[in-house]
């Protein structure tokens, strides 16, 4: 009896969980605010990427034609 109840609740929860509504285009404007970005400080992100790609010799730099030695 207990397993039947758990199975029924599990199936009901799974079916209800799959019925999430789709986010409409006009609702996405709230998610596109600058404070919702993963990298809140754009300058710090660019600086960190510059340091990373300068140390990573095989990448060839970031958005600048480098030779892979890190000397942009």
C-alpha positions in Angstrom: 0.0 0.0 0.0 2.8 2.4 0.9 4.7 1.7 -2.4 1.5 2.3 -4.4 1.0 5.7 -2.7 4.6 6.7 -3.3 4.4 5.6 -6.9 1.2 7.5 -7.4 2.6 10.7 -5.8 5.8 10.4 -7.8 4.0 10.0 -11.1 1.6 12.9 -10.3 4.5 15.1 -9.3 6.3 14.2 -12.5 3.4 15.0 -14.6 2.7 18.3 -12.9 6.4 19.3 -13.1 6.4 18.8 -16.9 3.6 21.3 -17.4 5.7 24.4 -16.8 4.6 27.3 -19.1 6.8 28.6 -21.8 8.3 32.0 -21.2 6.9 34.4 -23.7 9.0 37.0 -25.6 7.5 40.0 -23.7 8.3 38.3 -20.4 12.0 37.9 -21.3 12.7 41.6 -21.2 12.7 41.3 -17.4 15.5 38.7 -17.6 17.6 40.8 -19.9 18.3 43.6 -17.4 22.0 44.4 -17.0 22.0 43.4 -13.3 20.8 39.9 -14.3 23.9 39.2 -16.3 26.3 36.5 -15.2 29.2 38.9 -15.5 28.0 42.0 -13.7 31.3 44.0 -14.2 32.1 43.9 -17.9 35.5 45.6 -17.5 36.6 43.1 -14.9 35.5 40.2 -17.1 37.5 41.6 -20.1 40.6 42.1 -17.9 40.3 38.5 -16.5 39.9 37.2 -20.1 43.0 39.2 -21.2 45.1 37.8 -18.4 43.9 34.3 -19.0 44.5 34.3 -22.8 47.9 36.1 -22.3 49.0 33.2 -20.1 47.5 30.5 -22.3 50.1 30.4 -25.0 48.3 28.1 -27.4 45.2 30.2 -27.8 46.7 33.0 -29.8 45.1 35.9 -28.0 41.5 37.2 -27.8 40.1 39.1 -30.8 43.5 40.2 -31.8 45.6 38.2 -34.3 48.3 36.7 -32.3 50.7 33.9 -33.1 50.0 31.7 -30.1 52.9 32.9 -28.1 50.8 35.4 -26.1 52.6 38.5 -27.5 49.6 40.4 -28.8 
